[in-house]
């Protein structure tokens, strides 16, 4: 029995390592940074701070513990079950704040938009106020296919959401299941 548990734990560790997101952009002190160089033996990371337009040196262990990961618009659209076009529409119409934008360090040419975890949570809150479909007579808002807070936290923290199959064949999160 212990050998089987060890195999499952090892398989889970391999799965997590294979699917772990490489940290390239991060937010610390509400400023967007791009990793230039990591020296793990010296516990140092050199990063470019976009808002101050300068290089900064940090402790790698501090960044790993305290930094918010920066996500591209495609990752955010997959995370929130919305299209890239819909997210662009949200910030172009002013429904959400425009995320911070990168630029080329050599030419200064504008690059891609990077969202922080707080930005993603604000987008989810905005999505909760949007009604999908024909207006209801009672005026209530029905947000379609919007993630719960627990699901979003699991996706942001690379956690695992546990689902169970109901008697009708639908998959529901365990915390919403009647009998599990």
GUPA-940909 format. One record per residue: y, x, z of N, C-alpha, C in turn; residue in one letter. Coordinates in steps of 0.1 Angstrom, whole numbers, plus 5000, padded with zeros to 4 digits. Atoms other than C-alpha are relative to their C-alpha. Example, Ala and Ser with C-alpha at 12.3 -4.5 7.8 and 13.67 -1.06 7.14 Angstrom:
498850095000495551235078501250095000A498949915000498951375071501149925008S
This chain:
498850085000500050005000501350095000X498949914999502450285009500350074986X499949945014501750454975500649914990X499450095009502650144956501549985003X498650014996505850104975500850124995X499349885005506750464967500250004985X499950015015506050404930501149914996X499050105003508250104930501450065003X498749944996511050294948500450114989X499749905010510750584923500449944987X499750065013510750354893501449945001X498750054999513850184907501150114999X499149895000515550524912500250054986X499949965014514750614876500949904992X499250105007516150284864501550015003X498649994997519350324883500750124994X499449885006519850674871500249994985X499950025015519250574835501249914997X499050105003521650284837501450025008X498849974992524350454859501250034990X498849985008527850454844500650135003X499449874999529350794838501549985003X498650024996532650814856500950094991X499149935009535250904830501549975004X498750044996538350704840499949945014X500050064987539250604875501449985005X498750034994542050464896499950055014X499849964986543150624928501549995003X498650034996546350524946500749914989X499550095011546750254918500550084988X499649935012547150524892498850044992X501149975009544950574862499950154997X500349865002543250914858498950014991X501149965009540951074833499450135005X500649884995538451334844500150114988X500049895010539051664826498850105003X501049904997536651894845499549975014X500650014987534251864874499350125004X500749884995533152164895499349955013X500750054989530452024917499750105012X500249914989529652344936501250025009X498849994992533252374947500649875005X499650144996533551994952501449974995X498750025005536551984929499949924987X499950065013537651764900501450014996X498650005006540651814877500149884992X499850125008542051494863501449994995X498750025005544951384842500549875005X499450124995547251134858500949944989X499250065011548650904831501449965004X498750044996551550764850501050115003X499249884997552851104862500050104989X500149915011551851284830499850155005X500349864995550351584849498550015004X501449984995547051734859500050005016X500250004985545851684895498650055004X501249954995543151844915499649915012X500550084989541051624939498650065004X501349974996537951664959499049904994X500950085007534951534940499449895009X500650094990533351374971501049885003X499050104997536651184978500149904988X499950085012536751054942498849914999X501250075001533150944943500049885010X500050114989533750744976501149904998X498850094998537250604972500649954986X499450045012538050574935499549874994X500450125007537950254915499650044986X500449975014536150284882500949934990X499250065010538150224851499049954989X500850075010536549984825500749984988X499450035013537249954788499949854998X499950145003537949614773498649944996X501350055004534449584758499149985012X500850014987532749644792500549885008X499550124993535049384808499649874994X500450135007534349124781498549975003X501550024997530549174786499849955015X500150024986531049164824500449855003X499450134997533048834823499549894991X500550095010531148664795501149944991X498950045009534248644773500150104989X499949915011535048794740501250095002X498949905000537349094735501349934996X498850085005539648864715500649915011X499650094989539848614744500850085010X499349924990540848894769501350054994X498849965006543449024745501049895000X499150125000544848674741500649975014X499650034987545048644779501250095003X498949914996547348954783501249994989X498950015010549348894750500849875003X499350134996550248534762500650015014X499449984987551148664797499249935011X500850064990548248484815499650105011X500349894991547248824830500950114997X499249885002549049154834499350094990X500549915009548649394806499450125007X500649884993546249674817500650134996X499449875003547250034818499350054987X500549955012546850214785499950155000X500249855001545550564778500850054988X499449945012547050804753499350144998X500649885003545851114736500850125007X499349904993546651424756500650114991X499449905009547251634725501249944992X498950065009549351394703500849905007X499250104993550551134727499849864994X500350135007549150854704499349915010X500650104991548250534723498649984998X501450015001544650484731499649865005X500650124996542550214747500549955014X499650064987543249974776498950025010X501049974989541550054809500449905012X499850104989541049784836499450065013X500549964986540649854873499249885005X500850114994538349654895500949895005X499150114996541349464909500549924989X499650075012542449374874498949904996X501150085004538949234867499949885009X500050114990539049024899501149904998X498950085003542448894890499749914987X500450075012541148794855499149895004X501050114996538248604871500849895007X499250114993540748414894500849924990X499250085010542848324863499049914992X501050075007539648214845499649875008X500350124992538947974874501049894999X499050105001542147794867500149944986X500050055014541447734830498949904998X500950115003539847414819499450024986X500749995013537247434791499649864995X500450135006536747144768501149895001X499150125000538346794766500549985014X499450024987540746714795499349885007X500650104992539246504823501049895004X499150114996540746164833500650035014X499649984987540946274869500850135002X499249885000542746604860499350125006X500749884994540146834876499750114990X500349895009539547174862498650045001X501549965001536047264850500050144993X500149875007535847644843498650024996X501449995006532847694820499650155001X500649875001530547994824500850115007X499249904993532748174850499150055011X500849944990531048414873500449975014X499750014986530848364910500550145005X499549884994532448624933498850105003X501249914997528948754943499550064988X500449945013527948794907500950114995X499149905005531048974898500050135008X500249894992530749204928498850084997X501349935004527149284918500250084987X499849935013528249374883501050125001X499149894998531149584895499450125007X500649904992529149774920498650044995X501349975006526049804897498949965009X501150064991524149594922499049924992X501050085007521249384914500149865005X500050144996521449004914498649954998X501450055000518148844923500049854996X500150145005517348524904498549955003X501350074999514448274909500049894990X500250115010512948024885499849875007X500250144995513247654893498849944994X501150085006510647394886500349954986X499650045014512647294855500150124990X500049885008512447654842501450074999X498749945000516147744849500050115010X499849894991517048074865501349985008X498850014991519448044895500050125010X500049894990520648314919499349955013X500750044988518648324951500849935010X499250064989521548234974500349854996X499750145004521847904954498649924999X501350075001518047824953499749925012X500450094989516647544973498950065008X501149944993513347704982499750144993X500449875006512648074978499350085010X
